[in-house]
């Protein structure tokens, strides 16, 4: 079974693109020595606004997204930017990939409003990879779904519990299921003796 590691090696703005675009430079490594025939790759990109500082002018422009700065500890949550796909050609060991990411000018979209509110500086992004890996083992084609969730586990629960958890997640504007469970655990942690 293929084991993949993704490294972000850089990014650049595309000066001559028809629409505003960014190219993300990635290195993909297969760590078991297995030759990869192809990968149908999906990359979900999220903006992590809580990981940077903002000027007063930027904070004013971000008010419609996150509210007053006094509430930012609760409201400055990750934003979905986009999901892009690419076909990765055959490789052994590691390969480099340039992943094109188009930007929207539509200021009704939260990510575009966020980008247009900034004067300068770094925009922290989270890249989540998944896809289908094609390999050849002993002359047989093998297809493997790859989901990249390091340091994670899975829990099975009833539909009713999942629905109630979803309601709690929505009421508190929590970005992930992990953040939802963490909020519940923090709220019910036992007092120290």
For each residue, the residues with C-beta under 8 A, 3 or more apart:
1: 32 34 144
2: 30 32 34 36 133 135 144 146
3: 30 31 32
4: 28 29 30 31 39 129 133 146 148
5: 28 29 31
6: 26 27 28 127 129 148
7: 26 27 28 29
8: 11 24 25 26 127
9: 25 26 27 96
10: 24 25
11: 8 22 23 24 25
12: 22 23 25
13: 20 21 22
14: 17 20 21 22 23 100
15:
16:
17: 14 20 21 102
18:
19: 102 103
20: 13 14 17 102 103 105
21: 13 14 17 100 101 102 103
22: 11 12 13 14 100 101 103
23: 11 12 14 98 99 100 101
24: 8 10 11 43 98 99 101 127
25: 8 9 10 11 12 96 97 98 99
26: 6 7 8 9 96 97 98 99
27: 6 7 9 94 95 96 97
28: 4 5 6 7 39 88 91 94 95 96 97
29: 4 5 7 93 94
30: 2 3 4 33 34 35 36 91 92 93 94
31: 3 4 5
32: 1 2 3
33: 30 92
34: 1 2 30 135 137
35: 30 90 91 92 135 136
36: 2 30 39 88 90 91 92 133 134 135
37: 90 134 135 136 141
38: 87 88 89 90 133 134
39: 4 28 36 87 88 131 132 133 134 146
40: 85 87 88 131 132 134
41: 85 86 87 88 97 129 130 131
42: 83 84 85 129 130 131
43: 24 83 84 85 86 99 127 128 129
44: 80 82 83 127 128 130
45: 81 82 83 84 101 125 126 127 128
46: 78 79 80 81 125 126 128
47: 78 79 81 111 114 123 124 125 126
48: 51 78 124 125 126
49: 52 62 66 76 77 78 79 114 124
50: 72 76 77 78
51: 48 124
52: 49 121 122 123 124
53: 121
54: 58 59 62 118
55: 58 59 119
56: 59 60
57: 60 61 119
58: 54 55 61 62 117 118 119
59: 54 55 56 62 63 69
60: 56 57 63
61: 57 58 116 117
62: 49 54 58 59 65 66 114 117
63: 59 60 66 67 68
64: 113
65: 62 79 110 113 114 117
66: 49 62 63 71 72 75 76
67: 63 71 72 75
68: 63 71 72
69: 59 72
70:
71: 66 67 68 74 75
72: 50 66 67 68 69 75 76
73: 76
74: 71 173
75: 66 67 71 72 173
76: 49 50 66 72 73
77: 49 50 173 174 175
78: 46 47 48 49 50 126 175 176
79: 46 47 49 65 110 111 114
80: 44 46 110 111
81: 45 46 47 111 125
82: 44 45 101 102 111
83: 42 43 44 45
84: 42 43 45 99 100 101
85: 40 41 42 43
86: 41 43 97 99
87: 38 39 40 41
88: 28 36 38 39 40 41 91 95 97
89: 38 95
90: 35 36 37 38
91: 28 30 35 36 88 94 95
92: 30 33 35 36
93: 29 30
94: 27 28 29 30 91
95: 27 28 88 89 91
96: 9 25 26 27 28
97: 25 26 27 28 41 86 88
98: 23 24 25 26
99: 23 24 25 26 43 84 86
100: 14 21 22 23 84
101: 21 22 23 24 45 82 84
102: 17 19 20 21 82
103: 19 20 21 22 112 115
104: 109 111 112
105: 20 112
106: 109 112
107: 112 113 116
108: 112 113
109: 104 106 112 113
110: 65 79 80 113 114
111: 47 79 80 81 82 104 114 115
112: 103 104 105 106 107 108 109 115 116
113: 64 65 107 108 109 110 116 117
114: 47 49 62 65 79 110 111 117 118
115: 103 111 112 118 123
116: 61 107 112 113
117: 58 61 62 65 113 114
118: 54 58 114 115 121 123
119: 55 57 58
120:
121: 52 53 118
122: 52
123: 47 52 115 118
124: 47 48 49 51 52
125: 45 46 47 48 81
126: 45 46 47 48 78
127: 6 8 24 43 44 45
128: 43 44 45 46 148
129: 4 6 41 42 43 146 148
130: 41 42 44 145 146 147 148
131: 39 40 41 42 145 146
132: 39 40 143 144 145 146
133: 2 4 36 38 39 143 144 145 146
134: 36 37 38 39 40 141 142 143
135: 2 34 35 36 37 141 142 144
136: 35 37 139 140 141 142
137: 34 140 142
138:
139: 136
140: 136 137
141: 37 134 135 136
142: 134 135 136 137
143: 132 133 134
144: 1 2 132 133 135
145: 130 131 132 133
146: 2 4 39 129 130 131 132 133
147: 130
148: 4 6 128 129 130
149: 152
150:
151:
152: 149
153:
154:
155:
156:
157: 161 162 165
158: 161 162
159: 162 163
160: 163 164
161: 157 158 164 165
162: 157 158 159 165 166
163: 159 160 166 167
164: 160 161 167 168
165: 157 161 162 168 169 177 180 181
166: 162 163 169 170
167: 163 164 170 171
168: 164 165 171 172 174 180 183 184
169: 165 166 172 174 177 179 180
170: 166 167 173
171: 167 168
172: 168 169 180 183
173: 74 75 77 170
174: 77 168 169 179 180 183
175: 77 78 179
176: 78 179 180
177: 165 169 180 181
178: 181 182
179: 169 174 175 176 182 183
180: 165 168 169 172 174 176 177 183 184
181: 165 177 178 184 185
182: 178 179 185 186
183: 168 172 174 179 180 186 187
184: 168 180 181 187 188
185: 181 182 188 189
186: 182 183 189
187: 183 184
188: 184 185
189: 185 186
190:
191:
192:
193:
